[in-house]
Amino acid sequence: MRISSLLLLCFMLSVFGKSQNVDSLERALTSANDTQTVQIYYKLLRAYEYSEPEKSLDFAQKNSETILSIKNLITVQGTILILESFLKI
C-alpha cells in the first residue's frame, strides 16, 4: 500500500512539474527571438510527444517553418552583403 501511494505521488508531482514547465515555455514564445523560438518549439514538441502527439506535430511543423525562415533571412542578408561589396568597388 505504501509503495503504490509513493509511486502515485511521484507520478502526480512529475505531471504537475511538466505542466508548469510547458506553460512557462508557451508564455516565453511571445517574447523570444528566432533562435530561442526554435529551442522552445523543440522543448514543447518533446514535452507533448507521448501525451498529445498531434500537438507535438504542430510544434514540429512550426519549428521547421521557423528554421526555414531563419535560413532564408540569412541567405538574403548574405546576398545583400555580396551585392554591397560589388557596388562599393
C-alpha positions in Angstrom: 0.0 0.0 0.0 2.8 2.4 0.9 4.7 1.7 -2.3 1.7 2.3 -4.5 0.9 5.6 -2.7 4.5 6.7 -3.1 4.5 5.9 -6.8 1.3 7.7 -7.3 2.7 10.8 -5.5 5.8 10.7 -7.7 3.7 10.5 -10.8 1.5 13.4 -9.8 4.5 15.6 -9.0 6.1 14.8 -12.3 2.9 15.6 -14.2 2.4 18.9 -12.3 6.0 19.9 -12.8 5.8 19.2 -16.5 2.6 21.2 -16.8 4.2 24.2 -15.2 7.2 23.9 -17.5 5.1 23.7 -20.6 3.1 26.7 -19.5 6.2 28.8 -19.0 7.6 27.7 -22.3 4.4 28.7 -24.2 4.5 32.1 -22.4 8.1 32.6 -23.4 7.3 32.2 -27.1 5.7 35.7 -27.1 9.0 37.5 -26.4 11.5 35.0 -27.9 13.9 35.8 -30.7 14.2 33.4 -33.7 16.9 31.2 -32.1 15.0 31.0 -28.8 11.8 30.2 -30.6 13.4 27.2 -32.3 14.7 25.9 -28.9 11.3 26.5 -27.2 9.4 24.7 -30.1 11.8 21.8 -29.7 11.2 21.5 -26.0 7.5 21.8 -26.4 7.3 19.1 -29.1 9.3 16.8 -26.9 7.0 17.6 -23.9 3.9 16.7 -25.9 5.5 13.8 -27.8 3.6 11.0 -25.9 0.8 12.7 -24.2 -0.5 14.7 -27.2 1.1 13.6 -30.4 -0.9 15.9 -32.6 0.1 18.9 -30.6 3.7 17.7 -30.8 3.5 17.5 -34.6 2.1 21.1 -34.7 5.1 22.3 -32.8 7.4 20.3 -35.1 5.8 22.0 -38.1 6.1 25.4 -36.6 9.7 24.7 -35.7 10.5 23.7 -39.3 8.9 26.8 -40.6 10.9 29.0 -38.2 14.1 27.3 -39.2 13.4 27.8 -42.9 12.6 31.5 -42.3 15.9 31.9 -40.4 17.7 30.2 -43.3 16.0 32.4 -45.9 16.8 35.5 -43.9 20.5 34.6 -43.6 20.6 33.8 -47.4 19.0 37.2 -48.2 21.4 39.0 -45.8 24.4 37.2 -47.4 23.2 38.2 -50.8 22.8 41.8 -49.8 26.3 41.9 -48.3 27.8 40.4 -51.5 25.9 43.0 -53.7 27.0 45.8 -51.4 30.6 44.7 -51.7 30.4 44.8 -55.5 28.7 48.2 -55.5 31.4 49.7 -53.4 34.2 48.8 -55.9 
